[in-house]
Amino acid sequence: MIIVTSSSILGKKVVKTLGLVRGNTIRSRNIGKDILAELKQIVGGEIEGYTKLLAEAREQALDRMIADAERLGANAILDMRFGTSEVMTHAAEILAYGTAVIVEDEKK
């Protein structure tokens, strides 16, 4: 699966647009991590627990978007983006979305 943030792929042409694909996950913070994060704010620096949590959430959302595209028969996703929103106190949604397409090599 080719995934790009652009509307085209160099050397490929879109032969069919299959539509919007998406994948999401909602993650909540952990009280233990919240306490450590509060302490980290005092001394400064990266809050590694949250960095890891968000990286895992992005990967899960991306995997779900790819599965959605594969169900449609796509071999590429164009204009891929991530979005996030707070859905409740201490819980956030990570959304991956893009346009599922079928691409072929351009003829020379």
HUHU-V988838 format. One record per pair of residues at least 12 apart in sequence whose ideal C-beta (glycine too) atoms are under 8 Angstrom apart, sorted by the first residue. I is the first residue (numbers start at 1). GAP is how many residues later the second one is. If there is no record, write none. Layout:
# HUHU-V988838
<<I | GAP> <I | GAP>>
This chain:
# HUHU-V988838
<<1 | 65> <1 | 68> <1 | 69> <1 | 73> <1 | 74> <1 | 75> <1 | 76> <2 | 73> <2 | 74> <2 | 75> <2 | 101> <3 | 59> <3 | 63> <3 | 73> <3 | 74> <3 | 77> <3 | 95> <4 | 72> <4 | 73> <4 | 74> <4 | 75> <4 | 76> <5 | 74> <5 | 75> <5 | 76> <6 | 72> <6 | 73> <7 | 71> <7 | 72> <8 | 70> <9 | 67> <9 | 69> <9 | 94> <11 | 94> <11 | 95> <12 | 64> <12 | 91> <12 | 92> <12 | 93> <12 | 94> <13 | 90> <13 | 91> <13 | 92> <13 | 93> <14 | 64> <14 | 87> <14 | 88> <14 | 89> <15 | 86> <15 | 87> <15 | 88> <15 | 89> <16 | 85> <16 | 86> <17 | 82> <17 | 83> <17 | 84> <18 | 51> <18 | 54> <18 | 55> <18 | 56> <18 | 81> <18 | 82> <18 | 83> <18 | 84> <19 | 53> <19 | 80> <19 | 81> <20 | 77> <20 | 78> <20 | 79> <20 | 80> <21 | 44> <21 | 47> <21 | 48> <21 | 51> <21 | 53> <21 | 56> <21 | 76> <21 | 77> <21 | 78> <21 | 79> <22 | 42> <22 | 43> <22 | 46> <22 | 73> <22 | 74> <22 | 75> <22 | 76> <23 | 37> <23 | 38> <23 | 39> <23 | 40> <23 | 41> <23 | 42> <23 | 43> <23 | 44> <23 | 45> <23 | 72> <23 | 73> <23 | 74> <24 | 37> <24 | 40> <24 | 69> <24 | 70> <24 | 71> <24 | 72> <25 | 32> <25 | 35> <25 | 36> <25 | 39> <25 | 68> <25 | 69> <26 | 61> <26 | 65> <26 | 66> <26 | 67> <26 | 68> <27 | 26> <27 | 27> <27 | 29> <27 | 30> <27 | 64> <27 | 65> <27 | 67> <28 | 62> <28 | 63> <29 | 21> <29 | 24> <29 | 61> <29 | 62> <30 | 19> <33 | 16> <33 | 17> <33 | 20> <34 | 56> <36 | 13> <37 | 12> <37 | 13> <54 | 40> <57 | 35> <57 | 37> <58 | 24> <58 | 36> <58 | 38> <60 | 34> <61 | 21> <61 | 33> <61 | 34> <61 | 35> <62 | 34> <64 | 32> <65 | 12> <65 | 15> <65 | 31> <65 | 32> <65 | 33> <68 | 32> <69 | 29> <69 | 31> <72 | 28> <73 | 29> <74 | 26> <74 | 27> <74 | 28> <75 | 26> <75 | 27> <75 | 28> <76 | 24> <76 | 25> <76 | 26> <76 | 27> <77 | 21> <77 | 22> <77 | 23> <77 | 24> <78 | 20> <78 | 21> <78 | 23> <79 | 19> <79 | 20> <80 | 16> <80 | 17> <80 | 18> <81 | 15> <81 | 16> <81 | 17> <82 | 12> <82 | 13> <82 | 14> <83 | 12> <83 | 14>>
